[in-house]
Amino acid sequence: MNEIFRDDLVYVISTEEILWGGLLLAITIALHGLGMLLTLRVSRGLKQGFERLQSQSFLFGVVLIIIAAWMIVLVNFVEISVWASFYVWRDAIQNPNVAFYYALVNYTTLDSGYLPQRWRLLEGVLAMAGLLTMAWSTGVLFTLAQEFQDRALRTSQPRREHATAGPASNTHHRPSDLGERE
Protein backbone atom coordinates (compact mmCIF):
# COMPACT_ATOMS: atom_id res chain seq x y z
CA MET A 1 0.00 0.00 0.00
CA ASN A 2 1.22 3.48 -0.82
CA GLU A 3 2.77 5.19 2.24
CA ILE A 4 0.96 8.49 1.66
CA PHE A 5 -2.37 6.70 1.34
CA ARG A 6 -1.68 4.74 4.54
CA ASP A 7 -1.00 8.05 6.38
CA ASP A 8 -4.28 9.44 5.07
CA LEU A 9 -6.18 6.52 6.57
CA VAL A 10 -4.97 7.33 10.09
CA TYR A 11 -5.32 11.12 9.88
CA VAL A 12 -7.79 12.59 12.35
CA ILE A 13 -8.66 16.29 12.47
CA SER A 14 -7.91 17.67 15.91
CA THR A 15 -9.78 20.33 17.86
CA GLU A 16 -6.51 22.26 18.09
CA GLU A 17 -6.29 22.38 14.28
CA ILE A 18 -9.87 23.62 14.00
CA LEU A 19 -9.38 26.32 16.66
CA TRP A 20 -6.07 27.57 15.24
CA GLY A 21 -7.49 27.46 11.72
CA GLY A 22 -10.52 29.52 12.78
CA LEU A 23 -8.34 32.05 14.61
CA LEU A 24 -5.89 32.39 11.71
CA LEU A 25 -8.79 32.79 9.28
CA ALA A 26 -10.33 35.51 11.49
CA ILE A 27 -6.98 37.33 11.74
CA THR A 28 -6.56 37.12 7.98
CA ILE A 29 -10.03 38.54 7.29
CA ALA A 30 -9.56 41.32 9.88
CA LEU A 31 -6.19 42.31 8.41
CA HIS A 32 -7.63 42.23 4.93
CA GLY A 33 -10.57 44.41 5.92
CA LEU A 34 -8.24 47.00 7.43
CA GLY A 35 -5.97 46.81 4.39
CA MET A 36 -8.79 47.27 1.90
CA LEU A 37 -10.19 50.23 3.84
CA LEU A 38 -6.73 51.79 3.91
CA THR A 39 -6.33 51.17 0.18
CA LEU A 40 -9.66 52.86 -0.57
CA ARG A 41 -8.89 55.79 1.75
CA VAL A 42 -5.45 56.35 0.22
CA SER A 43 -6.98 56.19 -3.26
CA ARG A 44 -9.69 58.66 -2.29
CA GLY A 45 -7.12 60.96 -0.69
CA LEU A 46 -4.94 60.92 -3.78
CA LYS A 47 -7.96 61.60 -5.98
CA GLN A 48 -9.00 64.55 -3.81
CA GLY A 49 -5.47 65.88 -3.46
CA PHE A 50 -4.85 65.78 -7.17
CA GLU A 51 -8.38 66.46 -8.38
CA ARG A 52 -7.30 68.84 -11.12
CA LEU A 53 -4.60 66.48 -12.36
CA GLN A 54 -6.84 63.42 -12.45
CA SER A 55 -9.41 65.06 -14.68
CA GLN A 56 -6.74 65.93 -17.23
CA SER A 57 -4.43 62.95 -17.07
CA PHE A 58 -4.97 59.38 -18.12
CA LEU A 59 -1.60 58.60 -16.56
CA PHE A 60 -2.80 59.72 -13.10
CA GLY A 61 -5.58 57.13 -13.22
CA VAL A 62 -3.16 54.39 -14.21
CA VAL A 63 -0.73 55.37 -11.45
CA LEU A 64 -3.58 55.34 -8.92
CA ILE A 65 -4.56 51.80 -9.98
CA ILE A 66 -0.91 50.68 -9.71
CA ILE A 67 -0.55 52.16 -6.21
CA ALA A 68 -3.77 50.44 -5.12
CA ALA A 69 -2.56 47.13 -6.59
CA TRP A 70 0.77 47.45 -4.73
CA MET A 71 -1.09 48.14 -1.50
CA ILE A 72 -3.31 45.11 -2.02
CA VAL A 73 -0.29 42.89 -2.67
CA LEU A 74 1.41 44.26 0.45
CA VAL A 75 -1.69 43.50 2.54
CA ASN A 76 -1.73 39.95 1.16
CA PHE A 77 1.97 39.53 2.00
CA VAL A 78 1.28 40.62 5.59
CA GLU A 79 -1.48 38.03 5.84
CA ILE A 80 0.76 35.33 4.39
CA SER A 81 3.45 36.32 6.91
CA VAL A 82 1.00 35.69 9.74
CA TRP A 83 0.45 32.14 8.52
CA ALA A 84 4.16 31.57 7.91
CA SER A 85 4.97 32.88 11.39
CA PHE A 86 2.45 30.47 12.86
CA TYR A 87 4.03 27.58 10.96
CA VAL A 88 7.47 28.47 12.34
CA TRP A 89 6.15 29.14 15.87
CA ARG A 90 4.35 25.79 16.03
CA ASP A 91 7.31 23.89 14.47
CA ALA A 92 5.35 22.89 11.40
CA ILE A 93 8.12 24.35 9.20
CA GLN A 94 11.45 25.38 10.71
CA ASN A 95 12.77 27.78 8.05
CA PRO A 96 10.88 31.13 7.91
CA ASN A 97 11.67 31.58 4.20
CA VAL A 98 10.34 28.14 3.34
CA ALA A 99 7.31 28.76 5.56
CA PHE A 100 6.57 32.01 3.71
CA TYR A 101 6.99 30.31 0.33
CA TYR A 102 4.64 27.45 1.20
CA ALA A 103 2.10 29.82 2.74
CA LEU A 104 2.23 31.99 -0.39
CA VAL A 105 1.77 29.01 -2.69
CA ASN A 106 -1.11 27.69 -0.62
CA TYR A 107 -2.70 31.16 -0.29
CA THR A 108 -2.95 31.46 -4.07
CA THR A 109 -3.57 27.80 -4.97
CA LEU A 110 -3.92 24.55 -3.09
CA ASP A 111 -0.49 22.96 -2.92
CA SER A 112 -1.14 20.51 -0.13
CA GLY A 113 1.17 18.05 1.51
CA TYR A 114 3.83 20.29 2.97
CA LEU A 115 2.67 20.54 6.60
CA PRO A 116 3.08 17.81 9.17
CA GLN A 117 0.03 15.63 9.53
CA ARG A 118 -1.05 17.30 12.79
CA TRP A 119 -1.52 20.62 10.91
CA ARG A 120 -2.78 19.30 7.56
CA LEU A 121 -6.21 20.94 7.92
CA LEU A 122 -4.53 24.37 7.91
CA GLU A 123 -3.51 23.89 4.29
CA GLY A 124 -7.16 23.91 3.26
CA VAL A 125 -8.11 26.72 5.63
CA LEU A 126 -5.29 28.88 4.23
CA ALA A 127 -6.47 28.14 0.70
CA MET A 128 -10.00 29.25 1.68
CA ALA A 129 -8.59 32.42 3.26
CA GLY A 130 -6.70 33.12 0.05
CA LEU A 131 -9.80 32.62 -2.09
CA LEU A 132 -11.87 34.94 0.09
CA THR A 133 -9.27 37.69 0.29
CA MET A 134 -8.34 37.49 -3.39
CA ALA A 135 -12.01 37.89 -4.31
CA TRP A 136 -12.27 40.85 -1.94
CA SER A 137 -9.09 42.38 -3.39
CA THR A 138 -10.45 41.91 -6.89
CA GLY A 139 -13.64 43.71 -5.89
CA VAL A 140 -11.72 46.69 -4.51
CA LEU A 141 -9.45 46.88 -7.55
CA PHE A 142 -12.45 46.52 -9.86
CA THR A 143 -14.21 49.41 -8.09
CA LEU A 144 -11.18 51.67 -8.50
CA ALA A 145 -10.66 50.61 -12.11
CA GLN A 146 -14.34 51.22 -12.91
CA GLU A 147 -14.17 54.74 -11.45
CA PHE A 148 -11.02 55.41 -13.48
CA GLN A 149 -12.56 54.11 -16.70
CA ASP A 150 -15.78 56.04 -16.20
CA ARG A 151 -13.84 59.26 -15.62
CA ALA A 152 -11.57 58.60 -18.59
CA LEU A 153 -14.55 57.98 -20.86
CA ARG A 154 -16.34 61.11 -19.65
CA THR A 155 -13.32 63.33 -20.25
CA SER A 156 -12.50 61.80 -23.65
CA GLN A 157 -15.97 62.36 -25.12
CA PRO A 158 -16.25 65.51 -27.21
CA ARG A 159 -18.21 68.36 -25.69
CA ARG A 160 -21.75 68.50 -26.99
CA GLU A 161 -22.88 71.79 -28.40
CA HIS A 162 -26.52 72.55 -28.85
CA ALA A 163 -26.45 73.17 -32.59
CA THR A 164 -30.15 73.88 -32.81
CA ALA A 165 -30.10 76.53 -30.13
CA GLY A 166 -29.79 79.99 -31.63
CA PRO A 167 -28.63 83.11 -29.83
CA ALA A 168 -32.18 84.08 -28.92
CA SER A 169 -33.11 80.72 -27.39
CA ASN A 170 -33.34 80.27 -23.67
CA THR A 171 -31.40 76.96 -23.50
CA HIS A 172 -29.90 76.02 -20.17
CA HIS A 173 -26.69 74.03 -20.18
CA ARG A 174 -25.75 71.58 -17.47
CA PRO A 175 -22.38 72.42 -15.91
CA SER A 176 -20.92 69.11 -17.18
CA ASP A 177 -21.87 70.04 -20.77
CA LEU A 178 -19.73 73.16 -20.55
CA GLY A 179 -16.74 71.52 -18.86
CA GLU A 180 -17.56 73.20 -15.56
CA ARG A 181 -17.77 71.52 -12.19
CA GLU A 182 -21.13 70.36 -11.02
C-alpha positions as CSV (number, residue, x, y, z in Angstrom):
1,M,0.0,0.0,0.0
2,N,1.2,3.5,-0.8
3,E,2.8,5.2,2.2
4,I,1.0,8.5,1.7
5,F,-2.4,6.7,1.3
6,R,-1.7,4.7,4.5
7,D,-1.0,8.0,6.4
8,D,-4.3,9.4,5.1
9,L,-6.2,6.5,6.6
10,V,-5.0,7.3,10.1
11,Y,-5.3,11.1,9.9
12,V,-7.8,12.6,12.4
13,I,-8.7,16.3,12.5
14,S,-7.9,17.7,15.9
15,T,-9.8,20.3,17.9
16,E,-6.5,22.3,18.1
17,E,-6.3,22.4,14.3
18,I,-9.9,23.6,14.0
19,L,-9.4,26.3,16.7
20,W,-6.1,27.6,15.2
21,G,-7.5,27.5,11.7
22,G,-10.5,29.5,12.8
23,L,-8.3,32.1,14.6
24,L,-5.9,32.4,11.7
25,L,-8.8,32.8,9.3
26,A,-10.3,35.5,11.5
27,I,-7.0,37.3,11.7
28,T,-6.6,37.1,8.0
29,I,-10.0,38.5,7.3
30,A,-9.6,41.3,9.9
31,L,-6.2,42.3,8.4
32,H,-7.6,42.2,4.9
33,G,-10.6,44.4,5.9
34,L,-8.2,47.0,7.4
35,G,-6.0,46.8,4.4
36,M,-8.8,47.3,1.9
37,L,-10.2,50.2,3.8
38,L,-6.7,51.8,3.9
39,T,-6.3,51.2,0.2
40,L,-9.7,52.9,-0.6
41,R,-8.9,55.8,1.8
42,V,-5.5,56.4,0.2
43,S,-7.0,56.2,-3.3
44,R,-9.7,58.7,-2.3
45,G,-7.1,61.0,-0.7
46,L,-4.9,60.9,-3.8
47,K,-8.0,61.6,-6.0
48,Q,-9.0,64.6,-3.8
49,G,-5.5,65.9,-3.5
50,F,-4.8,65.8,-7.2
51,E,-8.4,66.5,-8.4
52,R,-7.3,68.8,-11.1
53,L,-4.6,66.5,-12.4
54,Q,-6.8,63.4,-12.4
55,S,-9.4,65.1,-14.7
56,Q,-6.7,65.9,-17.2
57,S,-4.4,63.0,-17.1
58,F,-5.0,59.4,-18.1
59,L,-1.6,58.6,-16.6
60,F,-2.8,59.7,-13.1
61,G,-5.6,57.1,-13.2
62,V,-3.2,54.4,-14.2
63,V,-0.7,55.4,-11.4
64,L,-3.6,55.3,-8.9
65,I,-4.6,51.8,-10.0
66,I,-0.9,50.7,-9.7
67,I,-0.6,52.2,-6.2
68,A,-3.8,50.4,-5.1
69,A,-2.6,47.1,-6.6
70,W,0.8,47.5,-4.7
71,M,-1.1,48.1,-1.5
72,I,-3.3,45.1,-2.0
73,V,-0.3,42.9,-2.7
74,L,1.4,44.3,0.4
75,V,-1.7,43.5,2.5
76,N,-1.7,40.0,1.2
77,F,2.0,39.5,2.0
78,V,1.3,40.6,5.6
79,E,-1.5,38.0,5.8
80,I,0.8,35.3,4.4
81,S,3.4,36.3,6.9
82,V,1.0,35.7,9.7
83,W,0.4,32.1,8.5
84,A,4.2,31.6,7.9
85,S,5.0,32.9,11.4
86,F,2.4,30.5,12.9
87,Y,4.0,27.6,11.0
88,V,7.5,28.5,12.3
89,W,6.1,29.1,15.9
90,R,4.4,25.8,16.0
91,D,7.3,23.9,14.5
92,A,5.4,22.9,11.4
93,I,8.1,24.4,9.2
94,Q,11.5,25.4,10.7
95,N,12.8,27.8,8.0
96,P,10.9,31.1,7.9
97,N,11.7,31.6,4.2
98,V,10.3,28.1,3.3
99,A,7.3,28.8,5.6
100,F,6.6,32.0,3.7
101,Y,7.0,30.3,0.3
102,Y,4.6,27.4,1.2
103,A,2.1,29.8,2.7
104,L,2.2,32.0,-0.4
105,V,1.8,29.0,-2.7
106,N,-1.1,27.7,-0.6
107,Y,-2.7,31.2,-0.3
108,T,-3.0,31.5,-4.1
109,T,-3.6,27.8,-5.0
110,L,-3.9,24.6,-3.1
111,D,-0.5,23.0,-2.9
112,S,-1.1,20.5,-0.1
113,G,1.2,18.1,1.5
114,Y,3.8,20.3,3.0
115,L,2.7,20.5,6.6
116,P,3.1,17.8,9.2
117,Q,0.0,15.6,9.5
118,R,-1.0,17.3,12.8
119,W,-1.5,20.6,10.9
120,R,-2.8,19.3,7.6
121,L,-6.2,20.9,7.9
122,L,-4.5,24.4,7.9
123,E,-3.5,23.9,4.3
124,G,-7.2,23.9,3.3
125,V,-8.1,26.7,5.6
126,L,-5.3,28.9,4.2
127,A,-6.5,28.1,0.7
128,M,-10.0,29.2,1.7
129,A,-8.6,32.4,3.3
130,G,-6.7,33.1,0.1
131,L,-9.8,32.6,-2.1
132,L,-11.9,34.9,0.1
133,T,-9.3,37.7,0.3
134,M,-8.3,37.5,-3.4
135,A,-12.0,37.9,-4.3
136,W,-12.3,40.9,-1.9
137,S,-9.1,42.4,-3.4
138,T,-10.5,41.9,-6.9
139,G,-13.6,43.7,-5.9
140,V,-11.7,46.7,-4.5
141,L,-9.5,46.9,-7.5
142,F,-12.5,46.5,-9.9
143,T,-14.2,49.4,-8.1
144,L,-11.2,51.7,-8.5
145,A,-10.7,50.6,-12.1
146,Q,-14.3,51.2,-12.9
147,E,-14.2,54.7,-11.5
148,F,-11.0,55.4,-13.5
149,Q,-12.6,54.1,-16.7
150,D,-15.8,56.0,-16.2
151,R,-13.8,59.3,-15.6
152,A,-11.6,58.6,-18.6
153,L,-14.6,58.0,-20.9
154,R,-16.3,61.1,-19.6
155,T,-13.3,63.3,-20.3
156,S,-12.5,61.8,-23.6
157,Q,-16.0,62.4,-25.1
158,P,-16.2,65.5,-27.2
159,R,-18.2,68.4,-25.7
160,R,-21.7,68.5,-27.0
161,E,-22.9,71.8,-28.4
162,H,-26.5,72.6,-28.9
163,A,-26.5,73.2,-32.6
164,T,-30.2,73.9,-32.8
165,A,-30.1,76.5,-30.1
166,G,-29.8,80.0,-31.6
167,P,-28.6,83.1,-29.8
168,A,-32.2,84.1,-28.9
169,S,-33.1,80.7,-27.4
170,N,-33.3,80.3,-23.7
171,T,-31.4,77.0,-23.5
172,H,-29.9,76.0,-20.2
173,H,-26.7,74.0,-20.2
174,R,-25.8,71.6,-17.5
175,P,-22.4,72.4,-15.9
176,S,-20.9,69.1,-17.2
177,D,-21.9,70.0,-20.8
178,L,-19.7,73.2,-20.5
179,G,-16.7,71.5,-18.9
180,E,-17.6,73.2,-15.6
181,R,-17.8,71.5,-12.2
182,E,-21.1,70.4,-11.0
